Amino acid sequence: MSVEGQTFTDLDVEGFLGAVHKLITEEAFVKGTNRGNPVFEFKQPEDLKTLIDFEIKANPSTHAAILDELTKIIKYSVKTGHPYFFNLLFSGLDPYSQAGSWVTDAVNSNMHTYETSPVFILMENYMFKKLTSIVGFDDGGGLFCPGGSASNQLALHIARFNRFPEIKKVGLYGLPRLRCYISEDGHYSLKKAGNYLGIGEENVVTILTDNSGRVLPGDLQQKVVADIEQGYIPMFVMATCGSTVLGSFDSLPELQDICRRYNMWLHCDACYGGGVLLSKQHRHLLYGIEGCDSVSWNFHKMSGLPHQCAALLVKNKAILLEANCSKAEYLFQADKFYDTNYDIGDKSIQCGRKVDVLKLWTLWKAIGDLGMENRINKAFEKARYMVDLLKKSPGFRPVLPEFQCVSVSFWYIPERYRGQEETPEWWLAIHKVAPEIKRRMVEAGTLMISYQPMSSKGFVNFFRIVLHNPACTQGDMKYIIEEIDRLGKDL
Protein backbone atom coordinates (compact mmCIF):
# COMPACT_ATOMS: atom_id res chain seq x y z
CA MET A 1 0.00 0.00 0.00
CA SER A 2 1.43 3.40 -0.94
CA VAL A 3 1.84 6.15 1.64
CA GLU A 4 -0.11 8.74 -0.34
CA GLY A 5 -1.78 9.42 -3.65
CA GLN A 6 -4.58 6.87 -3.50
CA THR A 7 -8.11 8.05 -4.20
CA PHE A 8 -11.58 6.68 -3.66
CA THR A 9 -11.66 5.55 -7.30
CA ASP A 10 -8.74 3.19 -6.83
CA LEU A 11 -9.94 -0.40 -6.86
CA ASP A 12 -7.93 -1.42 -3.81
CA VAL A 13 -9.33 1.48 -1.78
CA GLU A 14 -12.84 0.67 -2.97
CA GLY A 15 -12.31 -2.95 -1.99
CA PHE A 16 -10.94 -1.97 1.42
CA LEU A 17 -13.91 0.27 2.20
CA GLY A 18 -16.31 -2.42 1.02
CA ALA A 19 -14.62 -4.91 3.34
CA VAL A 20 -14.84 -2.44 6.25
CA HIS A 21 -18.55 -1.90 5.57
CA LYS A 22 -19.12 -5.66 5.54
CA LEU A 23 -17.12 -6.04 8.74
CA ILE A 24 -19.13 -3.36 10.56
CA THR A 25 -22.44 -4.79 9.37
CA GLU A 26 -21.67 -8.42 10.19
CA GLU A 27 -19.60 -8.11 13.36
CA ALA A 28 -20.85 -4.92 15.07
CA PHE A 29 -24.46 -4.72 13.89
CA VAL A 30 -25.60 -8.32 13.30
CA LYS A 31 -23.44 -10.39 15.63
CA GLY A 32 -23.11 -7.52 18.10
CA THR A 33 -26.86 -7.48 18.68
CA ASN A 34 -27.37 -11.26 18.70
CA ARG A 35 -28.46 -12.61 22.08
CA GLY A 36 -26.47 -15.77 21.42
CA ASN A 37 -23.21 -13.81 21.43
CA PRO A 38 -21.51 -12.20 24.45
CA VAL A 39 -21.95 -8.52 25.22
CA PHE A 40 -18.17 -8.38 24.97
CA GLU A 41 -15.04 -10.38 25.65
CA PHE A 42 -13.40 -8.76 28.62
CA LYS A 43 -9.59 -8.71 28.87
CA GLN A 44 -7.48 -7.10 31.54
CA PRO A 45 -5.51 -4.07 30.22
CA GLU A 46 -2.13 -5.79 30.09
CA ASP A 47 -3.62 -8.76 28.24
CA LEU A 48 -5.48 -6.56 25.77
CA LYS A 49 -2.27 -4.71 24.92
CA THR A 50 -0.87 -8.00 23.56
CA LEU A 51 -3.93 -8.75 21.41
CA ILE A 52 -4.11 -5.53 19.41
CA ASP A 53 -1.14 -4.01 17.61
CA PHE A 54 -1.37 -0.39 18.77
CA GLU A 55 2.10 0.55 17.50
CA ILE A 56 2.34 2.85 14.47
CA LYS A 57 5.49 2.20 12.43
CA ALA A 58 7.41 4.21 9.86
CA ASN A 59 6.22 2.10 6.94
CA PRO A 60 2.54 1.78 6.02
CA SER A 61 0.46 -1.25 6.92
CA THR A 62 -1.38 -3.34 4.37
CA HIS A 63 -5.13 -3.23 3.99
CA ALA A 64 -5.27 -6.82 5.18
CA ALA A 65 -3.37 -5.95 8.35
CA ILE A 66 -5.64 -2.98 9.08
CA LEU A 67 -8.74 -5.12 8.53
CA ASP A 68 -7.36 -7.69 10.92
CA GLU A 69 -6.86 -5.05 13.62
CA LEU A 70 -10.32 -3.57 13.01
CA THR A 71 -11.79 -7.05 13.42
CA LYS A 72 -10.08 -7.41 16.78
CA ILE A 73 -11.12 -3.91 17.82
CA ILE A 74 -14.78 -4.80 17.29
CA LYS A 75 -14.30 -8.19 18.95
CA TYR A 76 -12.90 -6.75 22.17
CA SER A 77 -15.15 -3.68 22.32
CA VAL A 78 -18.36 -3.55 24.33
CA LYS A 79 -21.41 -4.11 22.13
CA THR A 80 -23.60 -1.31 23.48
CA GLY A 81 -26.36 -2.23 21.03
CA HIS A 82 -26.62 -5.73 22.50
CA PRO A 83 -29.99 -6.48 24.12
CA TYR A 84 -28.14 -7.47 27.32
CA PHE A 85 -26.26 -4.17 27.66
CA PHE A 86 -27.99 -2.17 30.41
CA ASN A 87 -24.91 -0.56 31.88
CA LEU A 88 -25.30 3.14 31.10
CA LEU A 89 -27.85 5.79 30.14
CA PHE A 90 -27.36 4.96 26.47
CA SER A 91 -27.92 1.69 24.65
CA GLY A 92 -29.22 0.20 21.43
CA LEU A 93 -28.40 0.56 17.75
CA ASP A 94 -30.65 2.39 15.31
CA PRO A 95 -30.13 1.93 11.55
CA TYR A 96 -31.45 5.36 10.52
CA SER A 97 -29.30 7.41 12.86
CA GLN A 98 -26.34 5.20 11.97
CA ALA A 99 -26.93 6.14 8.33
CA GLY A 100 -26.95 9.80 9.34
CA SER A 101 -23.66 9.32 11.18
CA TRP A 102 -22.04 7.75 8.14
CA VAL A 103 -23.14 10.59 5.85
CA THR A 104 -21.95 13.11 8.44
CA ASP A 105 -18.44 11.66 8.46
CA ALA A 106 -18.37 11.25 4.69
CA VAL A 107 -19.23 14.92 4.07
CA ASN A 108 -16.95 16.08 6.93
CA SER A 109 -18.44 19.54 7.44
CA ASN A 110 -17.91 22.14 10.13
CA MET A 111 -20.84 23.94 11.74
CA HIS A 112 -19.52 27.50 11.64
CA THR A 113 -20.38 29.18 8.33
CA TYR A 114 -23.06 28.74 5.71
CA GLU A 115 -20.50 28.52 2.93
CA THR A 116 -18.99 25.47 4.65
CA SER A 117 -22.19 23.71 5.80
CA PRO A 118 -25.20 25.11 3.95
CA VAL A 119 -27.46 22.07 4.29
CA PHE A 120 -26.58 21.30 7.89
CA ILE A 121 -26.97 24.87 9.09
CA LEU A 122 -30.46 25.03 7.60
CA MET A 123 -31.20 21.63 9.12
CA GLU A 124 -29.93 22.66 12.55
CA ASN A 125 -31.92 25.88 12.45
CA TYR A 126 -35.04 23.89 11.59
CA MET A 127 -34.40 21.32 14.30
CA PHE A 128 -33.89 23.90 17.04
CA LYS A 129 -37.08 25.66 15.97
CA LYS A 130 -38.86 22.34 16.40
CA LEU A 131 -37.17 21.50 19.72
CA THR A 132 -37.71 24.90 21.31
CA SER A 133 -41.35 24.72 20.25
CA ILE A 134 -41.65 21.35 21.99
CA VAL A 135 -40.15 22.82 25.16
CA GLY A 136 -42.35 25.92 24.95
CA PHE A 137 -39.75 28.62 24.22
CA ASP A 138 -41.44 31.16 21.94
CA ASP A 139 -38.23 32.79 20.71
CA GLY A 140 -35.70 30.15 21.69
CA GLY A 141 -32.54 28.83 20.13
CA GLY A 142 -29.89 26.28 20.77
CA LEU A 143 -26.67 24.48 20.03
CA PHE A 144 -25.49 20.91 19.83
CA CYS A 145 -22.69 20.47 22.35
CA PRO A 146 -20.01 17.79 22.82
CA GLY A 147 -22.01 15.96 25.51
CA GLY A 148 -24.47 16.78 28.26
CA SER A 149 -21.74 17.95 30.62
CA ALA A 150 -20.70 20.55 28.06
CA SER A 151 -24.34 21.64 27.73
CA ASN A 152 -24.67 22.16 31.47
CA GLN A 153 -21.37 24.01 31.65
CA LEU A 154 -22.25 26.26 28.73
CA ALA A 155 -25.55 27.05 30.47
CA LEU A 156 -23.67 28.25 33.54
CA HIS A 157 -21.36 30.33 31.35
CA ILE A 158 -24.22 32.15 29.60
CA ALA A 159 -26.14 32.54 32.88
CA ARG A 160 -23.18 34.36 34.41
CA PHE A 161 -22.88 36.55 31.32
CA ASN A 162 -26.59 37.33 31.51
CA ARG A 163 -26.23 38.52 35.11
CA PHE A 164 -22.84 40.21 34.70
CA PRO A 165 -22.27 41.02 30.99
CA GLU A 166 -19.15 42.98 31.87
CA ILE A 167 -17.35 39.69 32.56
CA LYS A 168 -16.84 39.25 28.82
CA LYS A 169 -14.59 42.32 28.77
CA VAL A 170 -12.94 42.50 32.18
CA GLY A 171 -13.13 38.92 33.44
CA LEU A 172 -13.60 37.86 37.04
CA TYR A 173 -12.02 40.98 38.51
CA GLY A 174 -14.49 42.93 40.57
CA LEU A 175 -17.28 40.35 40.47
CA PRO A 176 -19.03 39.55 43.75
CA ARG A 177 -18.86 36.06 45.25
CA LEU A 178 -21.28 33.92 43.27
CA ARG A 179 -23.28 30.89 44.34
CA CYS A 180 -24.76 28.07 42.24
CA TYR A 181 -27.16 25.39 43.49
CA ILE A 182 -27.77 21.79 42.52
CA SER A 183 -29.48 18.72 43.92
CA GLU A 184 -27.27 16.46 46.02
CA ASP A 185 -28.14 13.82 43.43
CA GLY A 186 -27.46 16.13 40.48
CA HIS A 187 -24.75 15.65 37.87
CA TYR A 188 -21.13 16.35 38.78
CA SER A 189 -20.66 18.43 35.62
CA LEU A 190 -21.77 21.54 37.50
CA LYS A 191 -19.01 21.13 40.06
CA LYS A 192 -16.52 20.79 37.21
CA ALA A 193 -17.95 23.94 35.64
CA GLY A 194 -17.51 25.78 38.93
CA ASN A 195 -13.89 24.73 38.80
CA TYR A 196 -12.91 25.80 35.29
CA LEU A 197 -15.18 28.85 35.06
CA GLY A 198 -13.48 30.30 38.12
CA ILE A 199 -16.53 30.17 40.39
CA GLY A 200 -15.01 27.48 42.59
CA GLU A 201 -16.27 24.07 43.60
CA GLU A 202 -17.07 25.28 47.11
CA ASN A 203 -19.53 27.77 45.61
CA VAL A 204 -21.56 24.99 43.99
CA VAL A 205 -23.98 24.31 46.85
CA THR A 206 -25.81 20.98 47.09
CA ILE A 207 -29.49 20.92 48.04
CA LEU A 208 -31.07 18.07 49.97
CA THR A 209 -33.48 15.67 48.27
CA ASP A 210 -36.46 13.66 49.45
CA ASN A 211 -36.58 9.87 49.73
CA SER A 212 -37.22 9.56 45.98
CA GLY A 213 -34.32 11.81 44.99
CA ARG A 214 -36.28 15.00 44.22
CA VAL A 215 -34.81 18.27 45.39
CA LEU A 216 -36.37 19.93 48.44
CA PRO A 217 -37.33 23.52 47.48
CA GLY A 218 -37.46 24.53 51.14
CA ASP A 219 -33.79 23.60 51.58
CA LEU A 220 -32.90 25.68 48.51
CA GLN A 221 -34.81 28.65 49.93
CA GLN A 222 -33.01 28.42 53.27
CA LYS A 223 -29.56 28.12 51.71
CA VAL A 224 -30.14 31.01 49.30
CA VAL A 225 -31.23 33.28 52.18
CA ALA A 226 -28.25 32.21 54.30
CA ASP A 227 -25.87 32.91 51.41
CA ILE A 228 -27.31 36.38 50.86
CA GLU A 229 -26.83 37.16 54.54
CA GLN A 230 -23.17 36.16 54.19
CA GLY A 231 -22.62 38.43 51.19
CA TYR A 232 -22.89 35.93 48.33
CA ILE A 233 -24.85 36.55 45.14
CA PRO A 234 -27.09 33.56 44.30
CA MET A 235 -26.97 33.29 40.52
CA PHE A 236 -27.76 29.85 39.10
CA VAL A 237 -29.90 26.81 39.93
CA MET A 238 -29.61 23.54 38.02
CA ALA A 239 -32.77 21.46 38.29
CA THR A 240 -32.34 17.75 37.64
CA CYS A 241 -35.00 16.04 35.55
CA GLY A 242 -34.01 12.43 35.16
CA SER A 243 -31.26 12.05 37.74
CA THR A 244 -28.39 9.76 36.78
CA VAL A 245 -29.05 7.02 39.32
CA LEU A 246 -32.68 7.11 40.47
CA GLY A 247 -34.13 8.91 37.44
CA SER A 248 -35.90 11.47 39.62
CA PHE A 249 -37.54 14.68 38.37
CA ASP A 250 -37.34 17.90 40.40
CA SER A 251 -40.45 20.08 40.69
CA LEU A 252 -39.81 22.89 38.21
CA PRO A 253 -42.64 25.29 39.22
CA GLU A 254 -41.44 25.42 42.84
CA LEU A 255 -37.87 26.08 41.75
CA GLN A 256 -39.03 28.76 39.33
CA ASP A 257 -40.75 30.64 42.12
CA ILE A 258 -37.54 30.76 44.14
CA CYS A 259 -35.42 31.71 41.13
CA ARG A 260 -37.72 34.61 40.22
CA ARG A 261 -37.72 35.80 43.81
CA TYR A 262 -33.92 36.02 43.93
CA ASN A 263 -33.13 36.78 40.27
CA MET A 264 -31.45 33.44 39.59
CA TRP A 265 -31.10 31.65 36.25
CA LEU A 266 -32.92 28.29 36.22
CA HIS A 267 -31.31 25.63 34.06
CA CYS A 268 -32.99 22.26 33.64
CA ASP A 269 -30.63 19.31 33.27
CA ALA A 270 -32.95 17.05 31.28
CA CYS A 271 -30.09 15.24 29.54
CA TYR A 272 -31.63 11.94 30.58
CA GLY A 273 -35.28 12.82 31.11
CA GLY A 274 -35.84 15.20 28.21
CA GLY A 275 -37.27 12.43 26.07
CA VAL A 276 -40.54 12.56 28.03
CA LEU A 277 -41.31 15.83 26.20
CA LEU A 278 -42.03 13.71 23.13
CA SER A 279 -44.72 11.70 24.94
CA LYS A 280 -48.20 13.02 25.67
CA GLN A 281 -48.46 10.32 28.34
CA HIS A 282 -45.30 11.26 30.25
CA ARG A 283 -44.71 14.93 29.43
CA HIS A 284 -46.21 15.91 32.80
CA LEU A 285 -42.92 14.91 34.43
CA LEU A 286 -41.47 18.11 32.97
CA TYR A 287 -44.45 20.29 33.81
CA GLY A 288 -43.38 23.92 33.85
CA ILE A 289 -40.26 23.45 31.71
CA GLU A 290 -41.23 26.44 29.58
CA GLY A 291 -40.48 28.61 32.62
CA CYS A 292 -36.78 27.61 32.66
CA ASP A 293 -34.10 29.78 31.11
CA SER A 294 -32.23 26.87 29.50
CA VAL A 295 -32.55 23.11 29.05
CA SER A 296 -30.04 20.37 28.24
CA TRP A 297 -31.40 17.31 26.40
CA ASN A 298 -29.39 14.31 25.20
CA PHE A 299 -30.91 12.38 22.31
CA HIS A 300 -28.28 9.66 22.60
CA LYS A 301 -29.96 8.61 25.84
CA MET A 302 -33.69 7.94 25.93
CA SER A 303 -34.16 8.38 22.16
CA GLY A 304 -31.40 5.90 21.34
CA LEU A 305 -29.15 7.82 18.93
CA PRO A 306 -25.42 7.10 18.56
CA HIS A 307 -23.02 9.17 20.62
CA GLN A 308 -23.25 11.99 20.70
CA CYS A 309 -26.30 14.16 20.24
CA ALA A 310 -26.54 16.66 23.09
CA ALA A 311 -28.67 19.79 22.71
CA LEU A 312 -28.64 22.96 24.79
CA LEU A 313 -31.86 24.96 24.40
CA VAL A 314 -32.19 28.57 25.56
CA LYS A 315 -35.29 30.72 25.99
CA ASN A 316 -33.55 33.82 24.60
CA LYS A 317 -31.83 32.77 21.38
CA ALA A 318 -29.81 36.00 21.16
CA ILE A 319 -27.85 35.31 24.32
CA LEU A 320 -25.69 32.59 22.79
CA LEU A 321 -24.24 35.03 20.28
CA GLU A 322 -23.99 37.86 22.79
CA ALA A 323 -22.11 35.74 25.31
CA ASN A 324 -19.76 33.98 22.91
CA CYS A 325 -19.11 36.00 19.77
CA SER A 326 -15.62 37.18 18.95
CA LYS A 327 -16.18 38.23 15.30
CA ALA A 328 -13.11 36.54 13.86
CA GLU A 329 -12.59 38.43 10.59
CA TYR A 330 -11.20 35.44 8.70
CA LEU A 331 -14.49 33.56 9.17
CA PHE A 332 -17.32 35.99 9.87
CA GLN A 333 -16.87 38.69 7.26
CA ALA A 334 -19.76 41.16 7.07
CA ASP A 335 -19.52 41.65 3.28
CA LYS A 336 -20.23 38.08 2.15
CA PHE A 337 -22.45 37.41 -0.84
CA TYR A 338 -25.20 35.73 1.26
CA ASP A 339 -27.16 36.45 4.43
CA THR A 340 -24.54 36.17 7.16
CA ASN A 341 -27.18 35.49 9.78
CA TYR A 342 -26.69 31.90 8.63
CA ASP A 343 -23.07 31.97 9.86
CA ILE A 344 -23.88 30.46 13.24
CA GLY A 345 -20.42 29.53 14.48
CA ASP A 346 -19.88 32.62 16.61
CA LYS A 347 -22.64 31.66 19.03
CA SER A 348 -20.56 28.70 20.21
CA ILE A 349 -17.43 28.68 22.34
CA GLN A 350 -16.00 26.28 19.77
CA CYS A 351 -14.64 27.07 16.34
CA GLY A 352 -14.70 23.60 14.84
CA ARG A 353 -18.02 21.93 15.68
CA LYS A 354 -19.02 18.51 14.41
CA VAL A 355 -22.36 18.00 12.68
CA ASP A 356 -24.59 16.24 15.21
CA VAL A 357 -27.95 17.17 13.73
CA LEU A 358 -28.09 14.77 10.77
CA LYS A 359 -28.34 11.55 12.78
CA LEU A 360 -31.21 13.05 14.77
CA TRP A 361 -32.98 14.39 11.66
CA THR A 362 -32.56 11.07 9.81
CA LEU A 363 -34.09 9.05 12.63
CA TRP A 364 -36.93 11.53 13.23
CA LYS A 365 -37.63 11.75 9.49
CA ALA A 366 -37.75 7.96 9.24
CA ILE A 367 -40.11 7.22 12.14
CA GLY A 368 -41.90 10.55 12.58
CA ASP A 369 -43.25 12.20 15.70
CA LEU A 370 -45.35 9.13 16.47
CA GLY A 371 -42.35 6.82 16.28
CA MET A 372 -40.30 9.05 18.58
CA GLU A 373 -43.18 9.16 21.04
CA ASN A 374 -43.67 5.40 20.87
CA ARG A 375 -40.03 4.81 21.84
CA ILE A 376 -40.55 6.77 25.05
CA ASN A 377 -43.84 5.10 25.91
CA LYS A 378 -42.43 1.62 25.33
CA ALA A 379 -39.45 2.37 27.58
CA PHE A 380 -41.75 3.34 30.44
CA GLU A 381 -43.81 0.19 29.90
CA LYS A 382 -40.64 -1.87 30.21
CA ALA A 383 -39.62 -0.09 33.40
CA ARG A 384 -43.00 -0.78 35.01
CA TYR A 385 -42.81 -4.42 34.00
CA MET A 386 -39.31 -4.72 35.44
CA VAL A 387 -40.38 -3.27 38.80
CA ASP A 388 -43.27 -5.75 38.99
CA LEU A 389 -40.91 -8.58 38.07
CA LEU A 390 -38.43 -7.60 40.78
CA LYS A 391 -41.14 -7.48 43.42
CA LYS A 392 -42.22 -11.03 42.55
CA SER A 393 -38.70 -12.52 42.36
CA PRO A 394 -37.15 -13.98 45.55
CA GLY A 395 -33.94 -12.21 46.55
CA PHE A 396 -34.62 -9.05 44.54
CA ARG A 397 -35.61 -5.79 46.21
CA PRO A 398 -36.27 -2.49 44.39
CA VAL A 399 -34.46 0.46 45.95
CA LEU A 400 -37.67 2.55 45.63
CA PRO A 401 -41.30 1.43 45.53
CA GLU A 402 -41.76 3.22 42.20
CA PHE A 403 -39.44 4.98 39.73
CA GLN A 404 -40.17 8.15 37.79
CA CYS A 405 -37.98 7.33 34.78
CA VAL A 406 -36.91 4.30 32.76
CA SER A 407 -34.03 3.21 34.97
CA VAL A 408 -34.74 0.69 37.74
CA SER A 409 -32.48 0.14 40.76
CA PHE A 410 -32.46 -2.89 43.03
CA TRP A 411 -30.52 -5.03 45.47
CA TYR A 412 -29.87 -8.72 44.98
CA ILE A 413 -29.84 -10.66 48.25
CA PRO A 414 -28.19 -14.11 48.02
CA GLU A 415 -29.97 -17.06 49.58
CA ARG A 416 -27.85 -17.24 52.72
CA TYR A 417 -28.76 -13.64 53.69
CA ARG A 418 -32.52 -13.91 53.17
CA GLY A 419 -34.71 -13.83 56.25
CA GLN A 420 -31.93 -12.51 58.50
CA GLU A 421 -32.04 -9.45 60.73
CA GLU A 422 -30.93 -6.48 58.63
CA THR A 423 -28.20 -5.17 60.91
CA PRO A 424 -25.37 -2.83 59.83
CA GLU A 425 -23.21 -5.94 59.43
CA TRP A 426 -25.87 -7.50 57.20
CA TRP A 427 -25.95 -4.41 54.98
CA LEU A 428 -22.16 -4.40 54.82
CA ALA A 429 -22.33 -7.93 53.43
CA ILE A 430 -24.96 -6.90 50.87
CA HIS A 431 -22.68 -4.00 49.89
CA LYS A 432 -20.15 -6.56 48.61
CA VAL A 433 -22.65 -8.55 46.54
CA ALA A 434 -23.09 -6.29 43.51
CA PRO A 435 -19.35 -5.81 42.78
CA GLU A 436 -18.77 -9.56 42.85
CA ILE A 437 -21.73 -10.34 40.60
CA LYS A 438 -20.59 -7.56 38.24
CA ARG A 439 -17.16 -9.17 38.04
CA ARG A 440 -18.68 -12.53 37.22
CA MET A 441 -21.07 -11.21 34.58
CA VAL A 442 -18.37 -9.15 32.85
CA GLU A 443 -15.90 -12.02 32.77
CA ALA A 444 -18.62 -14.28 31.35
CA GLY A 445 -19.86 -11.59 28.95
CA THR A 446 -23.48 -12.51 29.68
CA LEU A 447 -24.72 -9.13 30.92
CA MET A 448 -23.60 -5.58 31.55
CA ILE A 449 -25.36 -3.75 34.38
CA SER A 450 -23.96 -0.94 36.50
CA TYR A 451 -23.85 -0.76 40.27
CA GLN A 452 -23.19 2.05 42.72
CA PRO A 453 -23.74 3.08 46.32
CA MET A 454 -25.72 6.23 47.12
CA SER A 455 -24.32 7.95 50.18
CA SER A 456 -26.96 10.72 50.10
CA LYS A 457 -29.58 8.09 50.88
CA GLY A 458 -27.44 5.74 52.96
CA PHE A 459 -27.78 3.03 50.29
CA VAL A 460 -25.11 0.35 49.96
CA ASN A 461 -24.15 -0.91 46.49
CA PHE A 462 -27.13 -1.72 44.28
CA PHE A 463 -27.74 -2.50 40.61
CA ARG A 464 -29.24 -0.05 38.13
CA ILE A 465 -30.60 -1.07 34.74
CA VAL A 466 -31.68 1.34 31.98
CA LEU A 467 -34.54 0.11 29.81
CA HIS A 468 -34.84 2.29 26.72
CA ASN A 469 -33.19 -0.02 24.18
CA PRO A 470 -36.00 -0.65 21.64
CA ALA A 471 -34.72 -4.22 21.19
CA CYS A 472 -35.27 -5.08 24.87
CA THR A 473 -38.16 -7.51 25.48
CA GLN A 474 -39.93 -8.94 28.51
CA GLY A 475 -37.92 -12.09 27.92
CA ASP A 476 -34.70 -10.08 28.27
CA MET A 477 -35.86 -8.72 31.60
CA LYS A 478 -36.65 -12.23 32.84
CA TYR A 479 -33.16 -13.19 31.69
CA ILE A 480 -31.68 -10.43 33.89
CA ILE A 481 -33.36 -11.96 36.95
CA GLU A 482 -32.31 -15.50 36.06
CA GLU A 483 -28.72 -14.58 35.23
CA ILE A 484 -28.10 -12.48 38.34
CA ASP A 485 -29.57 -15.23 40.47
CA ARG A 486 -27.36 -17.80 38.74
CA LEU A 487 -24.25 -15.69 39.20
CA GLY A 488 -24.97 -14.72 42.81
CA LYS A 489 -26.92 -17.43 44.55
CA ASP A 490 -23.78 -19.03 46.04
CA LEU A 491 -22.35 -15.81 47.51
Beta strands, then each sheet from edge to edge (+ up, - down):
strand 1: 85-86
strand 2: 141-145
strand 3: 178-183
strand 4: 204-207
strand 5: 233-240
strand 6: 265-269
strand 7: 294-298
strand 8: 310-314
strand 9: 396-398
strand 10: 407-412
strand 11: 448-454
strand 12: 459-466
sheet 1: 1+ 11+ 12- 10+ 9-
sheet 2: 2+ 8- 7+ 6+ 5+ 3+ 4+
end
